[in-house]
Amino acid sequence: MPVEILSKTRVGGPNGGFYHRVKHSSKSTGTDMIFGLFLPSRHATSKEPTPVLFWLSGLTCDDTNFANKAGSRAFDQAEKEDIAIVMPDTSPRGDDVPNVDSYDLGIGAGFYVNATEEPYSTSYNMYDYITEELPAVLEKEFKIGMFGLRAISGHSMGGHGALTIALKDPESWVSVSAFAPICNPTKVPWGEKAFKAYLGSVEAGQAHDATCLLLERGTSISEFDDILIDQGTDDEFLMKQLTTDVFFNAAKKVGQNVTINMRKGFDHSYHFIAAFIENHVSFHGKRLRAKLGKLRDTYSTYDFSSTQGKPIQCQAMVARQPREPLVEETITVDPPKAGEVRVKVIANALCHTDIYTLDGQDPEGLFPCILGHEAGCIVESVGPGVHSVAPGDHVIPCYTPQCCEASCIFCQSPKTNLCPAIRSTQGQGVMPDGTSRFRDKDGKSIYHFMGCSTMSEYTVLAEISCAKITKAMALEKACLFGCGISTGLGAVWNTCKVEAGSTVAVFGLGAVGLAVIQGAKMAGASRIIGIDINSSKAEIARQSGATDFVNPKRLDVPVQQHVAGVLTKWGVDYTFDCTGNVEVMRAALECAHRGWGTSCVIGVAASGHEISTRPFQLVTGRTWKGTAFGGFKSRKDVPKLVERSLSGEIP
């Protein structure tokens, strides 16, 4: 029968993924089987395959134990990693399934082997179920785990299953980890009992013994750069049943890299798993994303040979007039000229600057135009003289270019990122040669926006505005490095150089403000005050690293007096305005610490607005500065930010 969704519930917040319980008829076991399945939110709309982590549970467990006891943390991390988690049962179940009155044999204790002995051989084929049938069901019914994008982990008996399944067939698994695994089951009571009952002898169990498999192989497994194991020091089963040290010694003997974390004071329970599950999900997410990046050329269906050198007709959202809705139109995008690159836009993020321009507040706003400047793209074709990117490359358009010329004092200076090479024409809404690459259905030109214009299926960029990035990151995520995330992080790290132990206040908690909070946390700030008139942002601010949250609308005094007077005596070391409101900019400056406080303006104010404060605020030691794109040199630094995100260094 087809799969049946028994239940479905959102987990991990209002924008999180979904946890399902799924039933299907199994050929391996001859019974109905139920498995749990977490799908990240992006799965429903992404055109890319979703990697999956298999979680194998331990003795007495079913498909629900992990989800109920450790799922909250696991699912939140899986959402961040954009991976699914599947949680199969530990054995077949049903009235006709052979069972014994024992917690470590029969139902709930399938040991992830194919039984050869009666009465178990008919139903207890959990090895085939995990390695063949379930992956096929996941690919067919949910489109996850395709192209071998599978990793495996588990606990206790499930840890044994994860290790042995991965070691027996390393080409089918990207990575493997375990919590308190039964490492040498042929030498411990649990394993001896199971192997005798299911396989007829303990000796037959050597084919399902992680330690034996490593020693028999005799060499390290190239597919696994590391095997991650967490083990509690107070685990009551450590010495008699788990024998982690035996596996470690075997790995050392054959040269296999294994990381074993002995967690002081932890036992064998789900409290232990919940404490460290995020580390394991991240461990697998990093490796699954790396493989996904290598596979992108394999599953990509983009063939640009028919369009290269020719005009392309495509859809775009055109801003015809300020303060009017965008209009979806069919436009023509001309081929790139010398020094230019035409790209297919895969993903867009909406920035406040787009709205600011559409509202008519941008003094350089020209209409009709195509907005958008925060995107992830694939190079379709390049013009003459372009050498830094090629068709098929993944790029982030950057409104702050980097020409890298030796004659450019801005590119050569470590003090700024404000390369002026194409600034004049960019502000005029045209390409460097003074013309547009966009035409509407009547053949009339449409202006470019910030040198990007990414709210179109195709756009043309200057080569010096293209940051080439690894294909390992999905463009739906990478696009955020085109503006908001980079700007927020760079304001902290480059413009202000926030030191460890500093105190920080962040005004405006949109994407930029949250990135400032993340950057400040990574810099080691001791106190981070998030400030926003929307109290619903308090939770995500704290998740990002804020220690305090303030809603100015709920105060009886100006917010600067609350920060410098109530929360602190003299103010905070660094403040950041991420609103574009000149009154907020003043408030941010005036709660910077007397004598040395620095306030950084990030938000762009409306046309004609000016900032003001009493000169005494500056005389008493405060510094007022601003930042554009966080001071990052776009083509050099954006690829590095993407790599740091992939490594987990940037959340």
N, C-alpha and C positions, 0 to 999 in steps of 0.2 A: 504494500500500500504506500501511497505518497506520505510524506511527513505530515504530522498533525501538530500544530502549535497549541500546546496545552495552556500556556499562559505567556503574557508579554507585559513587561513593566519597565518604565523608564528608571534609570539609575544614574547616580552621579550628578544630580542637579537638573535644572530645567532644560539645559542644552546638552545633557549627557546622552549616552547610548541606551540600548535596550537589552534587558536580560530576558531570555526566553527559556521555557522548558518545552522540549520537542520529543515527540514519540514517533517511532517508525518500526516497521517489521524487519527484523534482522535475519539474514540468511546465515550468518556466522553462528548465531546462537539458537536459531529456530524459535525465538521468542520476540515479543515486543521489547524494544529497548528505549529508554528515556535518557536524554542528555540535556545538560544545561548549555546555554549559548549566550555569550555577551557579544553584541555587535556595536562597534563605535558609531557615533552619530554620522560620521562622514561616509560610512558604508552605503547608505541609501542613495547618495547622489554622486559618489565618486566613480569615475570611469576606470580607475585603476583597481587591480586586484587587492583584496584585503588579506594581509597575512594573518595567521592564526596560531595561538599558543594552546597546545593540548595540556590540560591539567588532569593528572591521574591521582585519584584519592586513595586513602589507605584502608586498612581493615575496618570492617563494619560500616563503612560509609556508603552513601548512594550518590546520586547526581546533585543533590542539594546541599550537602554539608559545606563544601568550599564556598559556594555562593552566599550561604546564610552567615557563615562565621568569618570569612576573610574577603568576601566579594566586594564589599564597599571600597576598600583600599585598592584591591586588584583592578576593579573596573574603572576607578578613577584614573589609575596609571595607564591602563590599556587605552582609555579614551585619549590621553595625552600622546600615547605612542601610535595611535591609529591602528591598533591590532585587535582582532577578535580573540576570545577565549572560549574554548569548548571544554565542557566538564562531563565526561561520560560516567556511566555507572561503573561499579567495581566488579560486577558479575551479572549474569542473566538472572532474571527473577520470574516467578510464577509458580502456580500450584504443581506443575509437572516438572519443575526444575529440581534435580537431586540436591539434597541438603542434609546437613548433620547438625546436631545440637552443639555447635562450637563456634566461637567468634572468629577463629582463624582458619576456617575451612568451609567451603560451600558458599552459600549466598552471602554476598558482601566480602568475599575473600577469593576472587578469581585468580589472583596472582599474575595476571596478564600473560598467561601461557595458553597454548592449545592442548587441552587434555587428550591423552591417548588411552586412558583407562576408564573402564565402566565403573560406575554409571555416569561419569562426568563427560565423556567424550562427545556426546551428542550436543550438549549446550555450552560447555565451558571452553569456548574458543575465543577468548578475549584478546589474544595476540592478533589474530586475523581481523577481529573487529576493530581494534585500535589502528592497525597499520594499513588495512586495505578498505574495509567496508565504510567506516566512519569518514575517512578522508574523501571517499567518492561521494558520499551523501552530502558532505559540506560543500564540495565543489559544484555538484549538480543543483542542489536546492538553494544554496545561499551564496554561491560564487566566492567562497573564501578558501584560502589555502592553495590556490592555483599556482602553477609553475613551481611547485615545491616550496612555497612560502609557509613552511610549518616548523614550529619549535615545540619542545616537549619538556614538561616538568611534572613534579609530583611529590607526594609526602609518604614516608614510611614504605608500605607496600607499593604505593604509587611512585615513590622515588625509585624503588627497585625497578618498577616497570619502565619508567622514563629512561633510566640509565641503560638498561639492557636493550630496550627497543632501539635507542639511538646508537648504541655500540654495535648492534647486529647489522644495522643498515644506515650508516652515517650519511650516505648520499641523499637520503630521504628527509633529513632533518637539518635545519640551519644551525640549531643550537640546542643544548640540553643543560638542565639544572635539576636540583633536588633538595628537598628538606628532609633531614633525618632518614636517608634511604637505608634499606636493608642491603648492605653492600656486598655481602658474601653469603648468600642464602643457603648454599650447600653445606655451610658449616655452622648454621644456627638453627634452633628448634622450629621457628616459623617456617623457614624454607624447607627443612628436612621433611616436615609433616606435609606440606603442600606438594612437594615434588614426588613423594612416595604415592600420595593419593591421586594426583593428576597425571603423572608421567610414568609411574611404576617403579621409580628408583631415584635415589638422591643423585646418582651419577648422571642420569638423564637431565637433571636440572642444571648441569654445568653450562649448557647452551643458553641458560637464562640466568646466569650469575655474572654480575658486572665485573667482579674481580677476576674470575676465570676468563671472561671474554678479553679483558685487557692483556692478561698474561699470555693467553693463547695467540693473540695478535702479535705481540712482541715488539711493536713499534707504536709511536704516537699516531693519532688520527688527524690527518691534515684538515679535515672538514671542521674540526672543533678547535679554535684557537684557545679555548678555555672551557672547563666544566665547572660550574658554580654549585657549591654545596654549602648549606647552612645546617649547623648541628648544635643543639642545646647542650650545655655542659651538665645540666641537672636532669637530663633525659633518663628515665628509669630503665629504658631498653638499650642504652648506648653500648654497654659492654657485652650483654648477653645476646642481643638480636641484631644490632646495627653494624657494629665493628667498622666504623668509619676509618680508623687508622689502617686497617688492612687494605682498603681500597686505595688510600693515599700512597701507601708503600708500593703497591702494584703500579700505580700511575707513575711514580717516581722512577721505578725500575725500567719502564718502557719509554720514558721521556714525554709522557702526556701531561700537559699543563692542566692542573686542577687547583682551584681556589676553594679552600675549606675554611669557612668562618665558624669558629667555636664561640657560640654566643653564651656568655656567662649568665648563669641563673635561669636559663630557659629550659622548659621541659619538652614533652612530646606533643603538647596540645596545640589547638588552633590559635591560642594566644601567641604562640611562637611563630606560627605561619603568618598571622596578621601583622606581626611586628616587622617582618622583613620581606613581605611579598612584593612590595613596590620595587625593591632592588632587583628582584628576579624578573618582574615584568619589564623593567627598564633594560636589564641585561639582554633579554630576548628581543625587545623592540629595536635596540640598536643594531643587532645583527640581522634581523629581518628587514629593516629599512635598507641596510647596506646591500643585501641581495636584491631587494626590489629595485634599487638604483641600477644595478648591473643588468637587470632584466628589462628595463624600460624600453630599450631598443628592440627587444625580442617581441614584446606584445604590442608595441606602438603600431598603429595602423596609418600613421601620417605618411603620405607620399606626396612630396611637393614638386615632383618633376613636371607635372602638367601646368603648374602656375608660375614657375620661376621665369622671370624676364617678361611677364605679362601682367596687365592690370587684373586685379581681383575684385569681383563683386561680392560683397558680404553685408552682414547686418551690423549696425552701429546705433548706439543711443546718442542722438544729436541734441545738444542744447541750442535751441534756436534763439531764445531770448532769455535775459535774466528773469528770475522769479516765475518761470513757466516750466511745466513738466517736460522731462526729456521725451524725445520722440524717436521711436524705433524706425530706422530708415534703411533702405538699401543704398549703399554707397559704393564708390569705386576707389580702391587703394592702388595707387600707381607703384611700379617697381622701384626699388631703392636706387638712388644715384650714388655717385662716388662718396665713399666714407659713410654710407648708410646701410641699415639693416632692416629688412622686413620680417616681422614676427607674427606668429599665430598666438593670440592671447588665450591662455587656458584658464586662468583664474584671476579674479579681481577682488580687491578689498576696497571698501569705501572709506575715504579719508574726509575729515572735516573740511579740509581745504577745497575739496570738490564742491561741497555744499556752500561754502563761503563764496566761491566764485559764481555758482549758480544763483545765489541770492543777490548778486550784483555788488558785492562788497569788495571785490578784488579790483584795484586800480588798473591792472593789466588784463582784466577779463575782456575777451573779445568774442563776439558772437556772429554767426553760428560757429560752434566749436564742438569737439568731442572731448569730454572730460575723462578723468581717470589717470592715476599715476602710481598705483600700488598694485602690481600685477606679476604673474608668473607666465613666461612665454617660451615658445619654441621657435628657433630661427628657421624661417622659411626660405629666405634667399639673402644674398649680400651683394652690395654694389662694388664697383671697382675700387681696389686699394684696401679692402677690408681683410684683415689677416687674423684678428684676435678671436673671432667667432666664425662658425661655419654652419651650414644647414643641419638641423637636428640638435644643435646645442640648446641647453636650457639657460635662459637669461632672466635677470631681473632688470627691468627698465629703471634708470635712476635719474631723477630730475636734477640732481647735482652731478654734472659730468666730471670726468677726470681725463684730460687729454694726455697726461704723462709726458708732455714735451719738455725737453731740457730748457727751452726758452721760457716756459711758463713758471713765473716766480711763485704762483699760488700752488701749483702741483708739487713743486720742488720744496716748498716750505712745510715743515712739520706743524706750523702754527694754524693752518687753515685748510679747508677742503673746498673753498669757493673758487673753483676753476671758472674763468670768464670766457673760455674759448667760444662758446656758442650762446652766451647769455643774451646778447642783444637781439638775435633773431628768435631765440626761445621766447623772449618777452613779447615779441611781435606776432607770435602764433604761427610761425613758419619754420621750415627747415633751414639749415645753414646757408643754402643758396638763395634764400629769400622767397621760396615758393612752397606751396602746400602739396602734399601727396594725396589729399582727400578731395573727392568730388561727389556732389549729390546727383540725384537722378537727372537734373537739368544741366549737369556739367559745371555747376558753380562750385568754387573752392569753399572748403570748410577749414576753419582754423585748427591748428594743433594746440595742445594745452600742456604746458610745463615740459615740452619736449617728449611727451609720452603718449597721451590720448589712447588710453588702454580700454576705454569702454566701447571697443570695436572688436570684431572677430579677428581683424588683422590691423596692424599699425606699422608705421615706419619710424625708426629711431636713428639717431646719430650713433655711430659705432662707439664713440666715447661715452655714451650714456648706457651702454650694455655691460652689466656685470655677469660674467659667465659663472654659473654655479654647477655643483655636482648634480647628477641626476638621481642621487640617492634620496633627496627630499622631494616629497610631493609638492607640485607647484601651488596647490591650494594652501599649503602652509608657507612655502617659501615666499609667496607674494607679500607677506607682511613685512619682510625685510626691505621692501622697496620704499618704506617711509616710516610708519609708526613705531615699530619695534626698534629699528636701528636708531631713530631719532631719540627715543627715550633712553636707551642704553648708552648711547654716545654722549648725551647731555651729562650723564653721571660720570662716565669713565674718561671722556676726552675733554669736554668743555670745563667741567668743574673738578674733575679728578678727586672725587669723594674718597676720603681716607677711612680705614677701619676705625670703628669706634665713634664715627661722626653721628650727628643727629640731623634728620632730614624731614622736610615737610613738602608734600606734593599736592598742588592745587589742580583739580580736574582729573578724574579717574576714568578717562577713556583709554583707548589702546596705548597712547603715548604715556599717559600718567601711570598706567599699570606697568609699562616697561621701565619707567623711571624707578618705580618701587622695586621691581625685580633687580634692576641694575644696582640700586643702593644696597639691597640685601646681599647681592653677590660681592659688593665692595666691602662688606663687613660693617655697614652702618648699625649702630646700637639701638637707635630708635627711629622709626619711620612713621610719620603722621600723614595719613591719607585724608584729604579734604575734598568734599563734594556735596552739592546740594541735593543729591539723590541718595537717600540712605540705603537703598537696596544694593548699592555698590560696596557696602561695608564688608560683606562676606568675601567677595572676590578680591578686594583689596588685602584683606588679611591672608587669604590663600596665596597671594602674590608676595607677601612679606611684610605688609604693614603691621605695626604694633599698636597703632591707635587709629581711630576714625572720628572725624568731626564733620557735622553738618552745620555750616554757618547759619542756616535759617533757624536753627534751634538755639542760637546763642542770644544772650541779652547784650553782648558787647561786640564790637567789630572782631572779626576772626583773628586779625593780627594781634589784638590785645589778649585774646584767649590763648593763642600759641605762646606769645611772649608776655607772660604774666600769670597765667593759670597752669598751663601744661609745663611751661619752663619759666625760669626767672628772667633770662636775658634773650631768649629766642633760640633758634636752631642754627646749626652750622651752615646748612645749605637749604635753599627753598627753590622750587621749580614751578613756574606757571605753565600749565598745559591747557589753558582755556582760550586764549586770545582776547580776553576781556581786560581792558586797561585798568579797571578798578581792582581786579584780582591781581594783576601784575604789581600794583602798588602795595596791596595787602601782603603779597609774598615778600617783597623787599622789606617791608617794615616789621616782619617777624623774623628776619634774618638776625643772627646773633650780633649784638653790639660789639664793636671792636674788630670783628673778622668775618662776619657772616657774608655769604655770597648768595645772590638770587639770580636765577637763570630764566630768561624769557624764551619759551619754546613756542607757545601759541601765537598764531598770526592774527593781528588785530584788523578790524574792518578799515576800509579806506578812510583817510582823514582823521582817524583817532590818534591821540598823542598820549604818552605816559607822563605822569607827574608825581612828584613827592617833594617834601621839604628838603632843601639841600643839606640840612642838618643830619638827615638819615645817612648821607654819604660821608659827610665830615666825620661822623662818629664811627667810621671804619667799615661800613658795608660796601660791597662791590655789586654792581648791577651789570650783567652781561647777557648775551643771547647766543643762540646756537641754530645752525641750519644742518639738517640731516645728522645731528649729533656729532658733527666734526669728522665723521668718517669719510675717507677717500673712497668713493663708491666702487670703482672697479677692483681696487685692491682689497678693501675691507669687507664688502658684502659677502663674497665667497667664504671668507674666514668665519663670519658670523653664522652662516649656514652650517658650516662644518662643526662649529661649537654647539650649535643646536642639535645636530645629529648625534654628537657624542654625549648629549645629556647635560652638558655644562650650562647651556642656556635652556631653562625649562620650556 
